[in-house]
């Protein structure tokens, strides 16, 4: 991955940070972004400490003008773009359809789907010009498995999978692959903890019950690690994965098998 330029959205913590750090360790030039300056600086320092070539941009990955700024600054600093990893997302669970405020629905769609659409749209000209590129989006199991109190999350993540398949069809002739990865709950991340807490409240139970029930549903009887997700992303970015496109890959210890 030497000298490949990768943008990883929502990359100051959790899965996004693990992906960014792993790509940097493998030789990529990596752009990280987040809305909180303190977290952004911490992430930048840690990746630089292991020799990573990094550009940290404080920005909102759902705002159209901010997205264009991230792309423009990436091209100015590193000279181009090869890889886009759409990781920025919100949980969007905890309310039934009957009780959900339309503002909550709109927020989830804006972050999980509209932001991804805008980012893809902004980087496509750079990838098609090179006739090489990778677009990878981090999805969610709610796109496949029915989840009460998770309609907004499920609809946005199902839409994400459809968007990736359509993009794969549009960009294949330019040697650009487009795929999605579906992790599990990820209890050690801030997003995962928020997800578990909201689901537990909705079902009137506690977080331990939700976690244990989820582990029992996996085939491996454990949660996947952030490093396992990051390694899958890295593989999809290599030439060896050049024949994989239009797919959604389950990296969730068998919580989903199709």
C-alpha positions in Angstrom: 0.0 0.0 0.0 3.1 2.2 -0.2 2.1 5.8 -1.3 -1.6 5.1 -1.6 -3.6 8.0 -0.3 -6.6 7.0 2.0 -9.3 9.1 3.5 -10.9 7.5 6.6 -13.9 9.4 7.9 -14.8 9.4 11.6 -11.3 8.2 12.4 -10.4 9.7 15.8 -11.5 6.7 17.8 -12.9 3.2 17.6 -13.0 1.2 14.3 -12.2 4.3 12.2 -9.0 4.9 14.2 -8.0 1.3 14.0 -8.5 1.3 10.2 -6.5 4.6 9.8 -3.6 3.4 11.9 -3.4 0.0 10.2 -3.4 1.6 6.7 -0.6 4.0 7.9 1.4 1.1 9.3 1.1 -0.6 5.9 2.6 2.4 4.1 -0.5 4.4 3.0 -0.7 8.2 3.4 -3.8 8.6 5.6 -6.2 11.5 6.1 -8.1 11.3 9.4 -11.0 13.5 10.3 -13.3 14.3 13.2 -15.3 17.2 14.7 -13.5 17.3 18.1 -10.1 18.9 17.9 -8.7 17.3 21.0 -9.5 13.7 19.8 -8.2 14.6 16.4 -4.9 15.7 17.8 -4.6 12.6 20.0 -5.2 10.3 17.0 -2.7 12.2 14.9 0.0 12.0 17.5 -0.5 8.3 18.0 -0.3 7.5 14.3 2.7 9.7 13.8 4.4 8.0 16.7 4.5 4.7 14.8 5.8 6.4 11.6 2.6 7.0 9.8 2.3 9.8 7.2 -0.9 11.6 8.3 -3.0 14.6 7.6 -5.6 15.5 10.3 -8.5 17.6 9.3 -11.1 18.9 11.7 -14.4 18.8 9.8 -18.0 17.5 9.8 -18.1 14.5 7.4 -21.8 15.1 6.8 -21.6 18.7 5.6 -21.3 19.1 1.9 -18.9 22.0 1.9 -16.8 20.4 4.6 -16.6 17.2 2.6 -15.4 19.1 -0.4 -12.8 20.8 1.8 -11.5 17.5 3.1 -11.1 16.2 -0.4 -9.4 19.4 -1.7 -7.0 19.5 1.2 -6.1 15.9 0.7 -5.3 16.4 -3.0 -3.3 19.6 -2.2 -1.3 17.9 0.6 -0.8 14.3 -0.8 -1.3 14.9 -4.5 -4.3 12.7 -5.0 -6.8 10.1 -3.6 -6.8 6.3 -4.0 -9.0 5.0 -1.1 -12.1 6.2 0.7 -13.3 4.5 3.8 -16.7 5.7 4.9 -16.8 5.0 8.7 -18.5 8.1 10.2 -21.9 7.0 11.5 -24.5 7.5 14.2 -26.3 4.7 16.0 -30.0 5.7 15.5 -31.5 3.1 17.8 -33.7 3.1 20.8 -37.1 4.3 19.5 -39.9 2.4 17.9 -41.3 3.7 14.6 -44.5 4.8 16.4 -42.5 6.9 18.9 -39.5 8.1 16.8 -39.4 11.9 16.1 -38.9 12.7 12.4 -35.9 14.7 13.4 -34.2 11.6 14.7 -35.0 9.8 11.4 -33.6 12.7 9.4 -30.4 12.9 11.5 -29.7 9.2 11.0 -30.3 9.3 7.3 -28.1 12.5 7.0 -25.1 10.9 8.8 -25.3 7.3 7.7 -26.4 7.7 4.1 -26.4 11.2 2.8 -22.9 11.9 4.1 -21.6 8.7 2.4 -23.3 9.7 -0.9 -21.7 13.1 -0.8 -18.2 11.8 0.1 -18.3 9.2 -2.7 -19.5 11.8 -5.1 -16.6 14.0 -4.2 -13.8 11.4 -4.6 -15.1 9.6 -7.7 -13.5 12.0 -10.3 -10.1 11.4 -8.6 -10.5 7.6 -8.7 -11.8 7.3 -12.2 -9.0 9.6 -13.5 -6.4 7.2 -12.1 -8.3 4.2 -13.2 -7.7 2.6 -9.8 -9.5 3.1 -6.6 -11.2 1.6 -3.5 -14.4 2.7 -1.8 -15.2 0.8 1.4 -18.1 1.6 3.7 -18.6 0.3 7.2 -22.1 -0.8 7.5 -24.2 -2.5 10.2 -26.0 -5.8 11.0 -29.3 -4.0 11.2 -29.2 -3.9 7.4 -29.7 -7.7 7.4 -31.1 -8.8 10.8 -34.5 -7.4 12.0 -34.0 -5.2 15.0 -36.9 -3.7 17.0 -36.3 -0.1 18.0 -33.7 0.2 15.2 -35.7 1.2 12.1 -33.8 4.3 11.3 -30.5 2.6 11.7 -31.6 -0.4 9.6 -33.0 1.6 6.8 -29.9 3.8 6.5 -27.6 0.8 6.6 -29.6 -1.1 4.1 -29.6 1.9 1.9 -25.8 2.0 2.3 -25.5 -1.5 0.9 -27.7 -0.6 -2.1 -25.6 2.5 -2.7 -22.4 0.4 -2.7 -23.7 -2.1 -5.1 -24.9 0.6 -7.5 -21.5 2.4 -7.3 -19.7 -0.9 -7.9 -21.7 -1.2 -11.2 -21.0 2.4 -12.2 -17.3 2.4 -11.4 -16.2 -1.1 -12.4 -15.0 -0.1 -15.9 -12.6 2.4 -14.2 -11.0 -0.4 -12.1 -12.6 1.0 -8.9 -13.9 -1.5 -6.5 -16.7 -0.7 -4.0 -17.6 -2.9 -1.0 -19.1 -2.7 2.5 -18.0 -4.4 5.7 -20.4 -5.3 8.4 -19.0 -5.6 11.9 -20.9 -6.6 15.0 -21.8 -4.5 18.0 -18.2 -3.6 19.0 -18.7 -3.1 22.8 -15.3 -1.6 23.3 -16.0 1.5 21.2 -17.9 4.6 22.2 -20.5 4.0 19.4 -20.9 0.4 20.4 -21.5 1.2 24.0 -24.1 3.8 23.1 -25.8 1.3 20.8 -25.9 -1.3 23.6 -27.2 1.2 26.2 -30.0 2.4 24.0 -31.1 -1.1 23.0 -31.0 -2.2 26.6 -33.2 0.8 27.7 -35.7 0.1 24.8 -36.0 -3.6 25.8 -36.2 -2.6 29.5 -33.1 -4.7 30.4 -29.4 -4.1 31.1 -26.3 -3.9 29.0 -24.9 -7.3 30.2 -28.0 -9.1 29.0 -27.8 -7.5 25.6 -24.1 -8.3 25.3 -24.5 -11.9 26.5 -27.4 -12.5 24.1 -25.4 -11.1 21.2 -22.4 -13.3 21.9 -24.6 -16.4 22.1 -25.9 -15.6 18.7 -22.5 -15.5 17.1 -21.0 -18.7 15.6 -17.6 -18.0 17.3 -19.1 -17.1 20.7 -17.2 -13.9 20.8 -17.0 -10.4 19.4 -14.7 -9.5 16.5 -11.8 -7.1 17.4 -11.3 -3.7 15.8 -8.0 -5.1 14.4 -9.9 -7.8 12.6 -12.1 -5.2 11.0 -9.1 -3.1 10.1 -7.2 -6.0 8.5 -10.2 -6.8 6.3 -10.3 -3.1 5.1 -6.6 -3.3 4.4 -7.0 -6.4 2.4 -9.8 -4.9 0.3 -7.4 -2.0 -0.5 -4.7 -4.3 -2.0 -4.3 -5.4 -5.6 -5.0 -8.9 -4.4 -8.6 -8.0 -3.7 -9.1 -6.4 -7.1 -11.7 -9.0 -8.2 -13.9 -8.3 -5.1 -16.6 -5.6 -5.7 -20.2 -5.0 -5.0 -20.0 -7.2 -1.9 -20.9 -6.8 1.8 -18.5 -8.8 3.9 -19.5 -10.0 7.4 -16.7 -9.4 9.9 -18.9 -10.2 12.9 -18.0 -13.7 14.1 -21.0 -15.2 12.3 -23.8 -12.9 13.6 -24.8 -12.8 9.9 -23.9 -15.5 7.4 -25.3 -14.1 4.1 
